[in-house]
Amino acid sequence: MPPETPEILVVDLDGTLLRSDMLYESFWSAFGRKWRSPFLSAAALLRGRAALKRHLADAAVIEASTLPYDRQVIDFIGAWRESGGRTALVTASDQALAQAIADHLEIFDEVHGSDGTLNLKGEKKALFLEDRFGKKGFSYMGDSTADLPVWQRAAKAITVNAPPALRRNVDRDCETVEHLAGEPASARHYVRALRPHQWLKNALVFLPMLAAHQIDGPTILLSALAFVCFSLVASSVYVLNDLLDLSADRAHPRKRNRPFAAGSIPIAHGTWMAAGLILLGAVLAAAIGLDFLLVMVGYYLLTTAYSLKLKRLIVIDICVLAALYTVRIVAGGAATEIPLSVWLLAFSVFFFLALAAVKRQTELIDSAERGNLEASSRGYHVDDLPIISMIAVGAGYVSVLVMTLYVNSPTVVELYSHPEALWGVCAVLLYWITYTVMVAHRGAMHDDPVIYAAKDRISQVCLVIIAAFLIGGAIA
C-alpha cells in the first residue's frame, strides 16, 4: 500500500544524481591503488555483477565530497523536500558507496543499493520499489534505458539528460513525465581529454632528422607518421592517467576541471577511448616498422608503469619522466633508421631530467601555496623543494656542458660550416635553464614546463635565437 506520507521521490545515482558511474569510478580507483586489481575484478565478476560491485567498493577509495554531482538534480531534490516530500536514493551501485554519498549530501531519507548478491537494476529495481512503496506509490528519476521498467511502475517519470529516443519511449509508456536536460557532452570535451597541447612534446621525433641534417622527403614523411603515431599513443596514456588520477585531480584547483574529473565526459567513454587510441597507434607503428613498434611498446609499458606506481617513487619518477622524453627521440631514430649519436642522447637525458625536476618543483610550490605538506599522489614533501631545485639546476647545467663538449667534437666539423656558432646555442640554453628554474621558484610556472615554454614570450625568443645560431652555423 502507498504510504500515508507525501509521495516519495526515488533517485537513481549513476548518470542521474552523479555525472559519473560508480562502477567505473571504483574500478579505476582500485586499479590505481593495485595493478592486480583488474584480474581480481575479473574473478569477482564470475560470481555476478553484484559481487563485482562489492569487491570494487571494498578495494576502492572514493571521496564522496569531490564527486561530480548534477546540480539541477540536487536542486530538484531540495525543492521536493521543501514541499514536504520524502526522498530515497536507490541504485545498482553498491550499498556502501551509495550510503557514503547519501551521508555526504544529507538529502535522502532512505538509501538502497546492490548488496553483493542482488544487482538492484532494471526489472529487479522496479519490483523492489513496487514492493516497498506500492504500485504507483513513488516518482522515479533516472537516465537510462535500464530504468524503463521502473518508470512504467512509477506515478511520475522524471528523466535526466536522456537522449531523444529514450524520451520518446518514456512519453509513450508513462502518464506523467518530466524531462530535465543539462549541458550535453560536446566534441570539445573529448578533444580536450586527448590533451592536443601536449603533442608538442612529440615533435622530438623530428630531432634525429634535424640533428643529422638528413632532411628529405621520405625522412620527413616517416618522421611525420611517427609524430602522428606518438600523438595517438600519448593521448591514450593521458586518458588512462586521467582515469587513474580522478580523486587527485578533483582535489586540485585546476585539474578538477579536466573532462573526466568534472564529469563532462562519461568515464565509460574514457575507457573505450584509451583502448581505441592505443589500437590505432599500434596499427600505425607496425606500418612504420618493427623497430619503431618495439620502441612504442616500450614507451607504453614504461608510461603505464609510471601512472600505476613509479610516479609515487621519489627520484625514480623524475628519471622516468626524463626517459619518456628521450624515448621520443629514440622513436624518431627508429622510424627513420638514423643512428643516434651519444651526444644527442646524453644531452637529452640531462636536459629532460632538469625539466622533470622543474615539473616537480612547480607541483611542490603549488602544494605549499595551498597549505598542503605533500604533493598530491607524489612521494615528495614541501621541505624537499631545495633539493628538487638543485637537481633542476644541476642537470640543466650538465646538459649545457654536454653541448659544449659536442661543439668541440669532430662530428660538428662534418655537419656545420661554422661550428663556433653553436657556442651561442650553449649560452642561450644556459640562460634559459636558469630563467626557467627562477620562474618555477616564484610560482609562475605552468604545471608542465614544456607547455609553459611554448606560451612564454622569453622562451619563444630564446628558441628563435637558438634556431638562428644553428642555421647560421650550418650555412656555408
NORLIN-V25531 format. One record per backbone hydrogen bond with DSSP energy under -0.5 kcal/mol. CO is the residue of the C=O (numbers start at 1). NH is the residue of the N-H. E is the energy in kcal/mol with one decimal. If there is no record, write none. Layout:
BEGIN
{{CO NH E} {CO NH E}}
END
This chain:
BEGIN
{{7 86 -0.7} {8 10 -0.6} {8 139 -2.6} {9 11 -0.5} {9 88 -2.6} {10 141 -2.8} {11 90 -2.1} {12 17 -1.2} {13 16 -1.5} {13 18 -2.7} {17 70 -2.6} {18 15 -1.7} {18 20 -1.5} {20 15 -1.4} {21 25 -2.7} {22 26 -2.6} {23 27 -1.8} {24 28 -2.7} {25 29 -2.0} {26 30 -2.4} {27 31 -2.5} {28 32 -2.3} {29 33 -1.2} {30 34 -2.0} {34 37 -1.9} {36 39 -0.8} {36 40 -1.8} {37 41 -2.9} {38 42 -2.0} {39 43 -1.7} {40 44 -1.9} {41 45 -2.3} {42 46 -0.8} {43 46 -0.5} {44 47 -1.7} {45 48 -2.0} {48 52 -1.9} {49 53 -2.4} {50 54 -2.0} {51 55 -2.4} {52 56 -2.6} {53 57 -2.4} {54 58 -1.7} {55 59 -1.8} {56 60 -2.3} {62 64 -0.9} {63 66 -1.4} {63 67 -0.5} {64 67 -0.8} {67 69 -1.3} {68 19 -3.1} {69 71 -0.8} {70 74 -2.0} {71 75 -2.5} {72 76 -1.9} {73 77 -2.5} {74 78 -2.3} {75 79 -2.3} {76 80 -2.1} {77 81 -2.3} {78 82 -2.2} {79 83 -1.3} {80 85 -2.1} {81 84 -1.6} {86 9 -2.9} {87 109 -2.3} {87 110 -1.1} {88 11 -3.0} {88 90 -0.7} {89 112 -3.0} {93 114 -2.2} {94 98 -2.4} {95 99 -2.7} {96 100 -1.9} {97 101 -2.0} {98 102 -2.5} {99 103 -2.7} {100 104 -1.6} {101 105 -2.4} {102 106 -2.8} {110 89 -2.6} {112 91 -2.4} {114 95 -2.6} {117 119 -0.6} {118 115 -1.1} {118 120 -0.9} {119 121 -2.3} {121 124 -1.4} {122 126 -2.3} {123 127 -2.5} {124 128 -2.0} {125 129 -2.6} {126 130 -2.3} {127 131 -2.2} {128 132 -1.9} {129 133 -3.0} {130 134 -1.5} {134 137 -2.0} {137 8 -0.9} {138 155 -3.1} {138 156 -0.7} {139 10 -3.4} {140 142 -0.6} {140 158 -2.8} {141 12 -2.4} {142 160 -1.8} {144 147 -1.7} {145 148 -1.9} {147 150 -0.6} {147 151 -2.5} {148 152 -2.2} {149 153 -0.6} {150 153 -1.2} {150 154 -0.5} {151 154 -1.1} {153 136 -1.5} {156 140 -2.5} {156 158 -0.5} {157 178 -2.4} {158 142 -2.2} {159 180 -2.9} {163 167 -2.1} {164 168 -2.2} {165 169 -1.7} {166 170 -2.3} {167 171 -2.8} {168 172 -1.8} {169 173 -2.1} {170 174 -2.1} {175 177 -0.5} {176 157 -3.0} {178 159 -2.4} {178 180 -0.5} {180 161 -3.3} {182 184 -0.6} {186 189 -0.9} {186 190 -1.1} {187 191 -2.5} {188 192 -2.5} {189 193 -1.7} {190 194 -0.9} {191 194 -0.8} {191 196 -0.6} {192 195 -1.4} {195 198 -2.0} {196 199 -1.4} {197 200 -0.9} {198 201 -1.6} {199 202 -1.1} {200 203 -1.5} {201 204 -1.7} {202 205 -1.8} {203 206 -1.8} {204 207 -1.5} {206 210 -2.1} {207 211 -3.4} {208 212 -1.9} {209 214 -2.1} {210 213 -0.9} {213 215 -1.0} {214 216 -0.9} {216 220 -2.7} {217 221 -2.5} {218 222 -2.5} {219 223 -2.3} {220 224 -2.4} {221 225 -2.5} {222 226 -2.3} {223 227 -2.1} {224 228 -2.3} {225 229 -2.7} {226 230 -2.7} {227 231 -2.2} {228 232 -2.1} {229 233 -2.5} {230 234 -3.0} {231 235 -2.3} {232 236 -1.9} {233 237 -2.0} {234 238 -2.5} {235 239 -2.5} {236 240 -2.4} {237 241 -3.1} {238 242 -2.4} {239 243 -2.1} {240 244 -2.1} {241 245 -1.7} {243 246 -0.8} {245 249 -3.1} {246 250 -2.1} {247 251 -0.9} {249 252 -1.4} {252 256 -1.4} {254 257 -1.7} {255 258 -2.0} {258 262 -2.8} {259 263 -0.6} {259 264 -1.8} {259 265 -1.3} {260 263 -0.5} {266 269 -0.7} {266 270 -1.4} {267 271 -1.9} {268 272 -1.5} {269 273 -2.5} {270 274 -2.5} {271 275 -1.5} {272 276 -2.8} {273 277 -2.6} {274 278 -1.7} {275 279 -1.8} {276 280 -2.3} {277 281 -2.5} {278 282 -2.2} {279 283 -2.0} {280 284 -2.2} {281 285 -2.6} {282 286 -2.3} {283 287 -1.6} {284 288 -1.6} {285 289 -2.0} {289 293 -2.1} {290 294 -2.5} {291 295 -2.0} {292 296 -2.3} {293 297 -2.4} {294 298 -2.4} {295 299 -2.5} {296 300 -2.6} {297 301 -2.5} {298 302 -2.5} {299 303 -2.8} {300 304 -2.2} {301 305 -2.3} {302 306 -2.1} {303 307 -2.2} {304 308 -2.3} {305 309 -2.6} {305 310 -2.2} {306 311 -2.2} {309 312 -2.0} {310 313 -1.8} {312 314 -0.6} {313 317 -2.3} {314 316 -2.5} {315 319 -2.0} {316 320 -2.4} {317 321 -2.2} {318 322 -2.1} {319 323 -2.0} {320 324 -2.4} {321 325 -1.6} {322 326 -2.2} {323 327 -2.5} {324 328 -0.8} {325 328 -0.8} {325 329 -0.9} {326 330 -2.2} {327 331 -2.8} {328 332 -1.9} {329 333 -2.0} {330 334 -2.4} {331 335 -2.5} {332 336 -1.7} {333 337 -1.3} {333 338 -1.3} {337 339 -0.6} {341 345 -1.9} {342 346 -2.5} {343 347 -2.5} {344 348 -2.3} {345 349 -2.4} {346 350 -2.0} {347 351 -2.8} {348 352 -2.5} {349 353 -1.4} {350 354 -1.8} {351 355 -1.7} {352 356 -2.3} {353 357 -2.1} {354 358 -2.2} {355 359 -2.1} {356 360 -1.9} {357 361 -2.7} {358 362 -2.6} {359 363 -1.9} {360 364 -2.4} {361 365 -2.3} {362 366 -2.3} {363 367 -2.3} {364 368 -2.5} {365 369 -2.2} {366 370 -1.4} {367 372 -2.8} {368 371 -1.1} {373 382 -2.4} {375 378 -2.2} {380 375 -1.2} {381 384 -2.1} {382 385 -1.8} {384 388 -2.4} {385 389 -2.6} {386 390 -1.9} {387 391 -2.3} {388 392 -2.2} {389 393 -2.5} {390 394 -3.1} {391 395 -2.7} {392 396 -1.8} {393 397 -2.5} {394 398 -2.1} {395 399 -2.0} {396 400 -1.5} {397 401 -2.1} {398 402 -2.5} {399 403 -1.8} {400 404 -2.3} {401 405 -2.2} {402 406 -2.0} {403 407 -1.8} {404 408 -0.9} {406 409 -1.8} {409 412 -0.8} {409 413 -0.8} {410 414 -1.3} {411 415 -1.5} {412 416 -2.9} {416 419 -0.5} {418 421 -2.2} {419 422 -1.8} {420 423 -1.4} {421 424 -1.2} {421 425 -0.7} {422 426 -1.9} {423 427 -2.0} {424 428 -2.2} {425 429 -2.6} {426 430 -2.3} {427 431 -2.0} {428 432 -3.0} {429 433 -2.6} {430 434 -1.6} {431 435 -2.9} {432 436 -2.7} {433 437 -2.1} {434 438 -1.9} {435 439 -2.4} {436 440 -2.4} {437 441 -2.4} {438 442 -1.7} {439 444 -2.1} {440 443 -1.7} {448 452 -2.2} {449 453 -2.5} {450 454 -1.7} {451 455 -1.0} {452 455 -0.8} {452 456 -1.9} {456 460 -2.1} {457 461 -2.3} {458 462 -2.3} {459 463 -2.1} {460 464 -2.2} {461 465 -2.4} {462 466 -2.6} {463 467 -2.5} {464 468 -2.2} {465 469 -2.3} {466 470 -2.4} {467 471 -2.7} {468 472 -2.7} {469 473 -2.3} {470 474 -1.4} {471 475 -1.8} {473 417 -1.0} {473 418 -2.8}}
END
